Amino acid sequence: MPIRYYYLLLLLSLAASAQKNVFDPDFKRSAIKPSASFIVDGKIPEASGLVFWNDQLWTHNDGGHPATLFALDPNTASVVKEYKLPGIRNRDFEELTQDSTYFYLGDIGNNLGDTDTLHIYRIDKKSLIDSSKPNIEKLTFVWPETTNDGIKQKINFNCEAMVIINDLIYLFTKEHKTRCETKIFSIPKRPGKYTAKYIRTLKTKILVTGAYYSNDPNTLTLLGYSLTLRPFLLVFSNFKDTDFFSGDAKKIKIKSRFRQTEGIASDGNDFFVISEYWNFWFVHSRGRLFKLKMD
């Protein structure tokens, strides 16, 4: 998300207020210093989603840039290869997730709340790397009415994080409120047209911009940053099925100031977090790839 939208939304906020079924976890707090940091290749000034596949990191630019996936060297953050995505437009690409066969590219950003219908593109991995015309299918969805202050409202949420678990895509909204929170929704991962199903609201005190899920062990990690651009991880573990908040909860501060962190991935050992370039008056920050060694 461009920094101009960040400050606009910080001033204006979204009109939605907290709804029922809100969880406010008692986080165990800690901090972590990146074990390595690399400047992201200049072809990706607004890196957003991030996944690890085929020994490479995969990412894309935010809205307004060409529809392209980039394969990165995880040890240098340099571009190994670019893969163009013909036939689709990057309105506001915000997240990338995957299963064993497909990438799922989320055109789900909605900074000003003026887009009614959102899209997730399912990209066949094999056809992407073997052909100049990858097989791309589309999932389309709208947000449902939600109850806010006892009133049902149709709100076009901003969303920058999603994960796949079994046959569902779980979506985590990014909400600019006094204390910040995320609403959790789900849709099937098959191509089609859907209304997202509301699940729960989580008090985060950060703006959620990325997500990563592992089933070995059962762990959900949310990435985001505070209103002062301090990056954090929210780690939920030891939960049953997809009841994400029935186990342990940790809030980990990443020791790197003024970072607009946008994507998170893991190779099974280390975590990787990517941030985009931004500047505001005399403060500026280049896009970086951080490597984190988690306990």
C-alpha positions in Angstrom: 0.0 0.0 0.0 1.5 3.4 -1.0 2.4 5.5 2.1 0.1 8.3 1.0 -2.9 5.9 1.5 -1.5 4.9 4.9 -1.6 8.4 6.3 -4.9 9.2 4.6 -6.4 6.1 6.3 -4.7 6.9 9.6 -6.4 10.3 9.6 -9.8 9.2 8.3 -10.2 5.6 9.6 -12.7 3.2 8.4 -16.3 3.7 9.5 -16.7 0.2 10.8 -16.7 -0.4 14.5 -16.1 -3.7 16.4 -18.6 -6.4 16.0 -19.6 -9.4 18.1 -17.4 -12.4 18.6 -14.3 -10.3 19.4 -11.2 -12.0 20.8 -8.7 -9.9 22.7 -5.7 -12.2 23.4 -3.4 -12.0 26.4 -0.2 -12.1 24.3 3.2 -13.3 25.7 5.5 -10.6 24.5 9.1 -10.8 23.1 11.4 -9.2 20.5 13.6 -10.6 17.7 16.5 -9.1 15.8 16.7 -10.1 12.1 19.6 -12.5 11.5 20.1 -11.0 8.0 18.8 -8.2 5.9 19.0 -7.5 2.1 17.9 -4.6 0.0 15.1 -5.7 -2.3 15.7 -5.6 -6.1 14.8 -2.2 -7.6 12.3 -3.9 -9.9 10.0 -4.4 -6.8 9.6 -1.0 -5.2 6.3 -2.0 -3.6 6.7 -5.6 -2.6 3.6 -7.1 -1.1 2.8 -10.8 -0.8 5.5 -13.4 -0.2 5.7 -17.3 -0.4 8.6 -19.8 -0.5 8.5 -22.4 -3.3 10.9 -24.3 -5.4 13.9 -23.0 -3.3 13.0 -19.4 -4.2 10.9 -16.6 -2.7 8.0 -15.4 -4.8 6.5 -11.9 -4.6 4.8 -9.2 -6.6 4.3 -5.4 -6.6 1.4 -3.6 -5.1 -1.4 -2.0 -7.2 -0.7 0.1 -10.3 2.3 -2.0 -11.4 2.3 -4.6 -14.2 0.8 -8.0 -13.3 4.1 -9.9 -12.7 5.4 -12.5 -10.3 9.0 -12.3 -9.3 11.2 -15.2 -8.2 13.8 -14.0 -5.7 17.1 -15.4 -4.4 16.4 -15.8 -0.6 20.0 -15.0 0.1 20.3 -11.8 -1.8 16.7 -10.5 -2.5 17.7 -10.2 -6.2 15.3 -11.1 -9.0 16.1 -14.6 -10.5 13.3 -14.5 -13.0 10.1 -12.5 -13.9 6.9 -14.2 -14.8 4.3 -12.0 -16.6 0.6 -12.8 -16.0 -1.2 -12.0 -19.3 -4.9 -11.1 -19.2 -5.2 -9.7 -15.7 -4.7 -6.2 -14.3 -3.0 -5.3 -11.0 -5.7 -3.2 -9.5 -4.4 -3.7 -6.0 -2.5 -7.0 -5.5 -1.9 -7.4 -1.8 -1.2 -11.0 -1.0 0.2 -14.2 -2.3 -0.4 -17.7 -0.9 -0.2 -21.2 -2.2 -1.1 -24.9 -2.0 0.9 -27.7 -3.7 -0.5 -27.0 -7.2 -1.4 -23.3 -7.3 -0.4 -19.8 -6.4 -3.3 -17.7 -5.2 -2.8 -14.0 -5.9 -5.1 -11.7 -4.0 -6.4 -8.5 -5.8 -8.0 -7.7 -2.4 -6.8 -4.3 -1.4 -9.5 -1.7 -0.9 -7.8 1.3 0.7 -10.7 3.7 0.1 -13.5 1.1 0.5 -14.8 1.9 -3.0 -14.6 -1.5 -4.6 -17.5 -3.9 -4.2 -16.2 -7.0 -5.9 -12.7 -8.4 -5.2 -10.7 -11.2 -7.0 -8.2 -13.9 -6.2 -6.3 -15.4 -9.2 -5.5 -19.1 -9.1 -2.3 -19.6 -11.1 -1.1 -23.1 -12.0 2.5 -23.4 -10.9 3.6 -25.8 -13.6 2.2 -23.9 -16.4 3.7 -20.7 -15.0 7.3 -21.9 -15.2 6.9 -24.0 -18.3 4.9 -21.7 -20.6 4.5 -18.0 -21.5 0.7 -18.5 -21.1 0.1 -19.7 -17.6 -3.3 -21.2 -16.7 -5.0 -18.5 -14.6 -8.5 -18.9 -13.1 -10.5 -16.4 -11.0 -12.3 -16.5 -7.7 -14.6 -13.5 -7.2 -16.1 -12.5 -3.8 -18.0 -9.8 -2.0 -18.0 -9.0 1.7 -21.2 -9.9 3.7 -23.2 -7.5 5.9 -21.6 -7.3 9.4 -23.1 -6.1 12.6 -21.5 -2.9 13.9 -22.9 -1.1 17.0 -26.0 -3.3 16.7 -26.6 -2.2 13.1 -26.1 -4.4 10.0 -23.8 -2.7 7.5 -22.3 -3.6 4.1 -18.6 -2.5 4.4 -16.0 -3.0 1.6 -13.1 -4.0 3.8 -9.5 -3.5 3.0 -7.6 -6.8 3.1 -3.9 -7.7 2.7 -3.5 -11.1 4.3 -4.8 -14.6 3.5 -3.8 -18.3 4.0 -5.1 -21.6 2.7 -6.1 -24.4 5.0 -7.6 -27.5 3.4 -10.3 -26.3 1.0 -10.7 -22.8 2.3 -9.0 -19.4 1.9 -9.0 -17.5 5.2 -8.9 -13.7 4.8 -7.7 -11.2 7.4 -8.9 -7.6 7.0 -6.7 -4.6 7.7 -8.6 -2.1 9.8 -7.4 1.4 10.7 -9.0 2.0 14.1 -7.9 3.6 17.3 -6.5 0.3 18.5 -6.6 -1.7 15.3 -8.1 -5.1 14.7 -8.7 -7.7 12.0 -11.9 -9.5 11.0 -11.5 -13.1 9.7 -13.5 -14.4 6.8 -13.4 -17.5 4.6 -14.3 -18.5 1.1 -13.8 -21.8 -0.9 -10.5 -22.0 -2.8 -12.2 -23.2 -6.0 -12.9 -20.7 -8.9 -16.3 -19.3 -8.5 -18.4 -16.4 -7.1 -18.8 -16.1 -3.4 -19.9 -14.1 -0.4 -17.3 -14.2 2.3 -18.3 -15.9 5.5 -17.5 -14.0 8.7 -15.8 -16.0 11.4 -14.4 -13.8 14.2 -12.7 -10.5 15.1 -9.3 -10.3 16.6 -8.0 -7.3 18.6 -4.4 -6.9 17.2 -3.3 -3.3 18.0 -1.4 -3.6 14.6 -2.4 -3.3 11.0 -2.4 -6.8 9.6 -0.6 -7.0 6.2 0.5 -10.7 5.8 -0.2 -14.2 7.0 1.5 -17.6 7.0 0.1 -21.0 8.1 1.9 -24.2 9.0 0.2 -27.5 9.9 3.5 -29.0 11.4 2.9 -27.9 14.0 -0.4 -26.1 13.8 0.7 -22.4 13.7 -0.8 -19.2 12.3 1.5 -16.2 12.0 0.2 -12.7 11.2 2.5 -9.9 10.1 1.8 -6.2 10.5 3.0 -2.9 11.9 1.8 -0.4 14.4 0.6 3.1 13.5 4.2 4.3 14.0 5.5 1.7 11.6 7.0 -0.7 14.1 6.8 -4.2 12.7 5.3 -7.1 14.7 4.5 -10.8 14.4 1.4 -12.3 16.1 2.0 -16.1 16.5 -0.9 -18.4 17.4 0.1 -22.0 18.1 -1.1 -25.3 19.6 -4.7 -24.7 18.5 -7.2 -27.3 17.4 -8.3 -27.5 13.7 -8.9 -23.9 12.6 -9.8 -22.5 16.0 -6.8 -20.2 15.8 -7.1 -18.6 19.2 -7.7 -21.7 21.3 -4.0 -22.2 22.0 -1.0 -20.0 22.8 -0.5 -16.4 21.6 2.7 -14.5 21.2 3.4 -10.9 20.1 6.9 -10.5 18.7 8.4 -7.1 18.0 10.8 -7.1 15.0 13.8 -4.9 15.9 13.8 -2.6 12.8 12.1 0.8 12.9 10.0 2.5 10.2 9.3 -0.6 8.2 6.1 -1.1 6.2 6.2 -4.8 6.3 3.9 -6.4 3.7 4.7 -10.2 3.3 5.8 -13.2 5.3 7.0 -16.7 4.3 9.0 -19.6 5.6 11.3 -22.2 4.1 10.5 -24.6 7.0 13.5 -23.3 9.0 13.7 -19.6 8.8 11.1 -16.9 8.3 11.3 -14.2 5.7 9.6 -10.8 5.9 9.5 -8.3 3.1 8.9 -4.5 3.3 8.2 -2.0 0.6 9.9 1.4 -0.1 8.3 4.4 1.4 9.2 8.0 2.2 7.5 10.8 4.2 9.1 14.2 4.4 12.7 13.6 5.7 12.1 9.9 6.7 12.5 7.2 4.0 13.0 3.5 4.0 14.1 1.2 1.2 12.4 -2.1 0.6 14.1 -4.9 2.5 14.0 -8.6 2.9 14.6 -9.8 6.5 15.5 -13.3 7.6 14.3 -14.3 11.1 15.3 -17.3 13.1 12.3 -18.2 15.3 12.4 -20.5 18.3 
